[in-house]
């Protein structure tokens, strides 16, 4: 069974058979899959690069259930699926920066091979082996954490730095978890009061819904300086805020997905006077998945506060309704096969 989208607002449960794996391919049995904003945009026809028909889903973990010829993975091996592919020929791909490839494709979005399926075929090269412990405890949460790994790596941190996270959804909190693991003190701001509890659970020192002058005063009461601003919103207002509060030599790290025509005007006089740096981040690379799994395996990061609800795959519609009606209450909603629901700590929300 798969969640197939045939067009905007047109989806169905597809109960067709799973194809046999070909050369270099494996079949993965779904353990858990995360629903993200990109999935909802695709479903509602708001994604300019959406492919139809598509099996949705790109945040997924599972176990290899069948293997094709020419593969080295074994049946039962727990894996994360690295959902990004590139052309393999351009400068970005040759440098290992597939996330910057002009022809980038993402499973379940611009590539119709998604993972909201009880079983799905995937190239072995897109599988990242993980331990049983990581799969059973964190599952698909490795994917958003990989974004956090990429963001913190791009921005650069030192133990003792202070950061402000603007927007404390899944990516803001994943960034918080990774930054905290590296000794960074983190504050957060979001317009929704419901985001305070998971923000503090992820290790933020404090959280506010203030804006404008009130927010700047709130920060001054808590820290002498801000070394990094992680901006998951990237509006004109959030960019202005970042440049006002950053200390000399500080870094403005822009994380939000950009649509065509998304422009920001930055105050060059502020950049110049305090020698501020501007860094943009897009998705992740494969090594970020490996590093994210390593953080979870070592216990340096506990990603469980990101998980707020689980639905069986065949109740995808109810999961979407919950996210669209009560999105501010959730960080990451997971899907799983009905036979696994409630059998492990991750799926019970412990």
ABEGO torsion letter per residue (X at the ends): XBBBBAEBGBBBBBABBBBBBBBGBBBBBBABBBBBAAAAAAAAGABAABBOBBBBEABBBBBBABBBBGBABBBGBBBBBBABBBAGABAAAAAGBAAABAABBBBGBABABBABBABBBBBAAABBBBBAAAAAAAEAAAAAAAAAAAAAAAAEBBBGBBBBBBEABAAAAAAAAAAAAAGBBBBBBBABAAAAAAAAAAGBABBBABBEAAAAAAAAAABABBABBBBAAGBAAAAAAAAAABBBGBBBBBABBBBBGBBBBBBAAAAAAAGBBBBBBBEBBAAAAAAAAAAAAAGABBAAAABABBBBAAAAAAAAAAAAAAAAABABBBBBBAAABGABAAAAGX
